[in-house]
Amino acid sequence: MNLYSSVCGAIRLMMLASAFALCIFAPKNVLAASNAASDVLEKQSNFSAKAPDESAVIDVLSKIGKAEEDRKLDALEPLLAPNFEHRQSVQPEKVQVAKRDEYIAARKNWGTDDKSNLTKITNIQNIAIHPKGELASATAFATYKYRNFSPRYLETYNFEKIGGAWKLLHLIQIPLHPTKPEQFEVQFLLLPKIDIAKEIARLSEGNADAVVEEWKAKSLSYVKDGSYSYVAVFRESPPVGTNVRFSIQRIGKSGQNNFHVRDKIVASTPFYIIADSIEISLMVHSGVEASLAVNDQTVAKIIY
């Protein structure tokens, strides 16, 4: 069982674009470059403003990041142009577009639900200003750091100047993922049995990080007779096409019982979780081992 939910209410697509006219390429043509770009994602940007308009664009980007961290919709809305569009890639060759009203509606619970614990790191690589000073474009690497998740993106922000102020016209983003199994960071949680489908649905309702923190508070370090649920939480989700196998092995006094949950990633998402439930009888079992494999290579293992 897996989870596909949204960061700040939605995933976004990055399409390569000029500052003045969007030149859209199919996502598959961008993915190879994005993998290489991810290697420098956490490095500080060397970009420095050379003109007042560039400084103004940086200021808007800073305000957008602050609004996302604080989950303040009233701070974000004034930064969006009337014709704002949010473009997101969920699969190779598949792009979803949200208009301004849809983008805002997806964040309607900001300020009423729990704080997201988000720290957004935006490393600006380039800013281009139209010669007439009416349009601008900024390219950046971004990491959205939560306690349990750190989705990463290659982003393009297109702006237009309205009444002397820069407004965000397009937010275009492509997700970045680990490219090797050993790059994955996964945490296992052993819980008293939960309704997995219901609990994972909660993650898509708003603050996924807070839900995982609830699970961690209930997590056990031992097993006894009873019903349990295992949850594996990926800090960064695997890329589309990845095969994931979650194995739970009950170590028996007269043999072993193995359970496998298999999933093939079919969509790019910021949050990914895979889970299953088991029964334990100490009359029969002496322990439990959980392991996780990405493309048939084990990336994490734990024994209770």
Secondary structure, 3 states (H helix, E strand, C coil): CECCCCHHHCCCCCCCCCCCCCCCCCCHHHHHHHHHHHHHCCCCCCCCCCCHHHHHHHHHHHHHHHHHHHCCHHHHHHHEEEEEEEEEEEECCEEEEEEHHHHHHCCCCCCCCCCCCCEEEEEEEEEEECCCCCEEEEEEEEEEECCCCCCEEEEEEEEEEECCEEEEEEEEEEEECCCCHHHCCEEEEEEECCCHHHHHHHHCCCCHHHHHHHHHHHCCCCCCCEEEEEEEEECCCCCCCCEEEEEEEEEECCEEEEEEEEEECCCCCCCEEEEEEEEECCCCEEEEEEEEEECCEEEEEEEC
